[in-house]
Amino acid sequence: MKAQDLYRQKYKIIKFFDEQQLDILRKDIKTLRWEPGLVSLNYDNKKIALKIKSNFQADYDSDKFYGMVDKSREFHDFVKPKTSTNVMISRTPTGGYYKPHTDWEGLGHYSTTIFLNDPDTYSGGELCILPNPYEDELKIKLPAGWGITYETGIPHRVATVTHGERLVSVYWTESTFGDLNDLDRYRYCNDMYEWCEEHYQHKVFEDCHEFNNDAQMYFQRKRRELSKKYILMK
């Protein structure tokens, strides 16, 4: 098995917002119009729907939101975003929850949840995801401004909030790389290129054979080949 076939990152924890950005978001959130989270569930039977999900949600100004998210290089390097959905703010009060489910694949390749209030202001409310069915759930509860981006389709749930209120933003992103296996290979080549750059002094080559056989240039070439495949598809 090739090394890049073992290199599979299904999720990444990222710092998205600083305190100034969080202040802007929190001020705006106070003016939002909330509706029951059930509106996004496709269930005619409300009793069944209530057993699955109990929260409130509201749309947020996507242009304003992505103007801040776009400053996150980590997010861009991980996802290589092409387009993202409208932004939703989810408010889960005491007693609220979202039982295990998977997101609709038509929303995008990646799902992102960014925590907007500090974990010590509420109890419970962990985002529990299952990237590996042979391991335990990952229970994610991050400081305000931090979030997790993970492959759409991974089973996940929101644990019951037992005290206080949980505030998060949620959105979905389509990657420029239509095949996530190619994105995995791109990340592998990119990381190996950067590792070589960090550990070896930059070289100036005298002929093309020497350039072609250099390890760092090999990963640079493979990285560009993968990127070009999708850039030219636009």
Sequence and secondary structure as in RCSB ss.txt:
>XXXX:A:sequence
MKAQDLYRQKYKIIKFFDEQQLDILRKDIKTLRWEPGLVSLNYDNKKIALKIKSNFQADYDSDKFYGMVDKSREF
HDFVKPKTSTNVMISRTPTGGYYKPHTDWEGLGHYSTTIFLNDPDTYSGGELCILPNPYEDELKIKLPAGWGITY
ETGIPHRVATVTHGERLVSVYWTESTFGDLNDLDRYRYCNDMYEWCEEHYQHKVFEDCHEFNNDAQMYFQRKRRE
LSKKYILMK
>XXXX:A:secstr
  GGGG    EEEEE   HHHHHHHHHHHTT   EEGGGGS  S HHHHHHHEE EEEEE HHHHHHHHTT HHH
HHHH EEEE  EEEEEE TT EEEEE   GGG SEEEEEE S GGGSEE  EEE S TTS  EEE   TTEEEEE
ETT  EEE  EEES EEEEEEEEEES SSHHHHHHHHHHHHHHHHHHHHS     SSHHHHHH HHHHHHHHHHH
HHHHHHTT 
